[in-house]
Amino acid sequence: MDRKGKQIIVSAVIAGIVMLLSGMALQAKDACAGTEVKDVIEMKNTAAFAKHKMGIVMFDHKKHTDAKPAGHAVACGDCHHDKDGKPLALKAGDAVQKCMECHKKAEKPKKEKGVSAADYAKLEREYYYGAIHQNCIDCHKKAAAGPVKCAECHPKKEK
């Protein structure tokens, strides 16, 4: 093979490597797309509630995850858990499922007469309503900090 032929092959190989690396970088960027979390999240879920009877909670994600003393230093896995309720080993930027992907039932469960508090709590976790409320309120109670009453999270609706 002459010198010009070798140069063409080397150029083609280099171009192929550049294209491959560029494609990998774009794929990595796409894999992380949508994982950036807003500092404050509007907790409006129209799939879970046809009509929101309470004001929409504005969840300060940044305040919860920032280090102390400015934040609460809550680890990702403290809120985001596996199917058994065990914390997930997550770090900032990791993709997470939304609550409703597992807690699929909409609205609020009805409490039947004679159902124990423990059984009702278990039933409630099947619903987005129960899962999100138990996750937040239980953490606030355990930490002895943060709101635990409806009006402390849900602002009054404007009329």
The 8 nearest C-alpha neighbors of each residue, nearest first, counted from 0:
[[1, 4, 2, 5, 3, 6, 8, 7],
 [0, 2, 4, 3, 5, 6, 7, 8],
 [3, 1, 5, 4, 6, 0, 7, 8],
 [4, 2, 6, 5, 1, 7, 0, 8],
 [3, 5, 7, 6, 1, 2, 0, 8],
 [4, 6, 8, 2, 7, 3, 9, 1],
 [7, 5, 3, 9, 4, 8, 10, 2],
 [8, 6, 10, 4, 5, 9, 11, 3],
 [7, 9, 11, 5, 10, 6, 12, 4],
 [8, 10, 12, 6, 11, 7, 5, 13],
 [11, 9, 7, 13, 8, 12, 6, 14],
 [10, 12, 14, 8, 9, 13, 15, 7],
 [11, 13, 15, 9, 14, 10, 8, 16],
 [14, 12, 16, 10, 15, 11, 9, 17],
 [13, 15, 11, 17, 12, 16, 10, 18],
 [16, 14, 12, 18, 13, 17, 11, 19],
 [15, 17, 19, 13, 18, 14, 20, 12],
 [18, 16, 14, 20, 15, 19, 21, 13],
 [17, 19, 21, 15, 16, 20, 22, 14],
 [20, 18, 16, 22, 21, 17, 15, 23],
 [19, 21, 23, 17, 22, 18, 16, 24],
 [22, 20, 18, 24, 23, 19, 17, 25],
 [21, 23, 25, 19, 20, 24, 18, 26],
 [22, 24, 26, 20, 25, 21, 27, 19],
 [23, 25, 27, 21, 22, 26, 28, 20],
 [24, 26, 28, 22, 27, 23, 29, 21],
 [27, 25, 29, 23, 28, 24, 30, 22],
 [28, 26, 30, 24, 29, 25, 23, 31],
 [27, 29, 25, 31, 26, 30, 24, 32],
 [30, 28, 32, 26, 31, 27, 25, 33],
 [31, 29, 27, 28, 32, 26, 33, 25],
 [30, 32, 29, 28, 34, 33, 27, 94],
 [33, 31, 29, 34, 30, 28, 35, 27],
 [32, 34, 35, 31, 94, 36, 30, 29],
 [35, 33, 94, 92, 32, 31, 36, 93],
 [36, 34, 33, 92, 37, 32, 31, 91],
 [35, 37, 34, 38, 92, 33, 60, 40],
 [36, 38, 39, 40, 35, 60, 61, 59],
 [37, 39, 61, 60, 59, 36, 40, 62],
 [40, 38, 59, 37, 58, 60, 57, 41],
 [41, 39, 58, 57, 42, 37, 59, 38],
 [40, 42, 57, 43, 56, 58, 39, 55],
 [43, 41, 56, 40, 57, 55, 44, 58],
 [44, 42, 41, 55, 45, 56, 51, 48],
 [45, 43, 46, 47, 42, 48, 51, 49],
 [44, 46, 48, 47, 49, 43, 50, 51],
 [47, 45, 44, 48, 49, 105, 99, 106],
 [48, 46, 105, 45, 44, 106, 127, 49],
 [49, 47, 45, 106, 50, 46, 51, 105],
 [48, 50, 45, 47, 51, 46, 106, 105],
 [51, 49, 48, 52, 45, 47, 53, 106],
 [50, 52, 53, 48, 49, 54, 55, 45],
 [51, 53, 50, 54, 156, 48, 55, 49],
 [52, 54, 51, 153, 55, 156, 155, 154],
 [55, 53, 153, 154, 156, 155, 56, 52],
 [54, 56, 153, 43, 42, 57, 53, 154],
 [57, 55, 153, 42, 152, 58, 41, 54],
 [56, 58, 41, 40, 42, 39, 59, 55],
 [59, 57, 40, 39, 60, 56, 41, 42],
 [58, 60, 39, 62, 61, 38, 57, 40],
 [61, 59, 63, 38, 39, 62, 58, 64],
 [60, 62, 38, 64, 63, 59, 65, 39],
 [63, 61, 70, 59, 65, 60, 64, 71],
 [62, 64, 71, 60, 61, 73, 70, 65],
 [65, 63, 73, 72, 61, 62, 71, 60],
 [66, 64, 70, 72, 62, 61, 63, 71],
 [67, 65, 72, 70, 71, 68, 69, 64],
 [68, 66, 70, 69, 71, 72, 65, 64],
 [67, 69, 70, 66, 71, 65, 72, 62],
 [70, 68, 67, 66, 65, 71, 62, 72],
 [71, 69, 65, 62, 67, 66, 68, 63],
 [70, 72, 63, 73, 67, 64, 66, 65],
 [73, 71, 66, 64, 65, 70, 67, 63],
 [72, 74, 64, 63, 71, 77, 75, 65],
 [75, 73, 77, 76, 72, 64, 78, 89],
 [74, 76, 77, 89, 78, 79, 90, 73],
 [77, 75, 86, 87, 79, 78, 74, 80],
 [76, 78, 74, 75, 86, 79, 73, 80],
 [79, 77, 76, 75, 80, 134, 86, 74],
 [80, 78, 76, 75, 77, 87, 86, 81],
 [81, 79, 86, 87, 84, 85, 76, 78],
 [80, 82, 84, 85, 83, 87, 86, 79],
 [83, 81, 84, 80, 85, 101, 86, 87],
 [84, 82, 81, 85, 80, 86, 87, 101],
 [85, 83, 80, 81, 82, 86, 79, 87],
 [84, 86, 80, 81, 83, 87, 82, 76],
 [87, 85, 76, 80, 77, 79, 81, 88],
 [86, 88, 76, 80, 89, 79, 81, 85],
 [87, 89, 76, 86, 90, 75, 80, 79],
 [90, 88, 87, 75, 76, 93, 91, 74],
 [89, 91, 93, 92, 75, 88, 74, 76],
 [90, 92, 93, 89, 75, 35, 34, 36],
 [91, 93, 34, 35, 90, 94, 31, 36],
 [94, 92, 91, 90, 34, 89, 95, 31],
 [95, 93, 34, 92, 96, 31, 33, 35],
 [96, 94, 93, 97, 34, 79, 89, 92],
 [97, 95, 98, 100, 94, 99, 79, 101],
 [96, 98, 99, 100, 95, 101, 79, 102],
 [99, 97, 100, 102, 101, 96, 127, 131],
 [98, 100, 102, 103, 101, 97, 127, 104],
 [99, 101, 98, 97, 103, 102, 96, 127],
 [102, 100, 99, 103, 98, 125, 82, 97],
 [103, 101, 99, 125, 127, 126, 98, 104],
 [104, 102, 99, 101, 100, 126, 127, 105],
 [103, 105, 126, 102, 127, 125, 106, 47],
 [106, 104, 47, 126, 48, 127, 103, 107],
 [105, 107, 48, 47, 128, 108, 104, 126],
 [108, 106, 128, 109, 105, 126, 129, 123],
 [109, 107, 123, 110, 106, 126, 122, 129],
 [108, 110, 111, 107, 123, 119, 122, 106],
 [109, 111, 108, 112, 119, 114, 113, 122],
 [110, 112, 114, 109, 113, 119, 108, 115],
 [111, 113, 114, 110, 115, 109, 119, 116],
 [112, 114, 115, 111, 110, 116, 119, 118],
 [115, 113, 112, 111, 119, 118, 116, 110],
 [114, 116, 118, 117, 119, 113, 120, 112],
 [115, 117, 119, 118, 120, 114, 121, 113],
 [118, 116, 120, 115, 119, 121, 114, 122],
 [119, 117, 121, 115, 120, 116, 122, 114],
 [118, 120, 122, 116, 121, 117, 123, 115],
 [121, 119, 123, 117, 122, 118, 116, 124],
 [120, 122, 118, 119, 124, 123, 117, 125],
 [123, 121, 119, 120, 124, 125, 118, 126],
 [122, 124, 129, 120, 125, 121, 126, 119],
 [125, 123, 130, 129, 126, 121, 122, 120],
 [126, 124, 102, 123, 122, 104, 103, 127],
 [127, 125, 104, 102, 124, 128, 129, 123],
 [126, 128, 102, 130, 129, 99, 131, 104],
 [129, 127, 126, 130, 131, 107, 132, 106],
 [130, 128, 123, 124, 132, 126, 127, 131],
 [131, 129, 124, 127, 133, 132, 128, 134],
 [130, 132, 134, 133, 129, 128, 127, 135],
 [131, 133, 129, 135, 134, 130, 136, 128],
 [134, 132, 136, 130, 137, 135, 131, 129],
 [133, 135, 131, 132, 137, 136, 130, 138],
 [136, 134, 138, 132, 133, 137, 139, 131],
 [135, 137, 139, 133, 147, 138, 132, 134],
 [136, 138, 140, 133, 139, 135, 134, 141],
 [139, 137, 141, 135, 136, 140, 142, 134],
 [140, 138, 136, 145, 142, 144, 137, 141],
 [139, 141, 143, 137, 138, 142, 136, 144],
 [140, 142, 138, 143, 139, 137, 144, 136],
 [143, 141, 144, 139, 140, 138, 145, 137],
 [144, 142, 140, 141, 139, 145, 138, 146],
 [145, 143, 142, 139, 140, 146, 141, 138],
 [144, 146, 139, 147, 143, 140, 142, 136],
 [145, 147, 151, 148, 152, 139, 144, 136],
 [148, 146, 136, 145, 139, 149, 151, 140],
 [147, 149, 151, 150, 146, 152, 136, 153],
 [150, 148, 151, 152, 153, 147, 146, 53],
 [149, 151, 153, 152, 148, 154, 155, 53],
 [150, 152, 148, 146, 149, 153, 147, 154],
 [153, 151, 150, 56, 149, 154, 146, 148],
 [152, 154, 54, 150, 56, 55, 149, 151],
 [155, 153, 54, 150, 156, 152, 55, 56],
 [154, 156, 54, 157, 153, 53, 150, 55],
 [157, 155, 54, 154, 158, 53, 55, 52],
 [156, 158, 155, 54, 154, 53, 55, 52],
 [157, 156, 155, 54, 53, 154, 52, 51]]
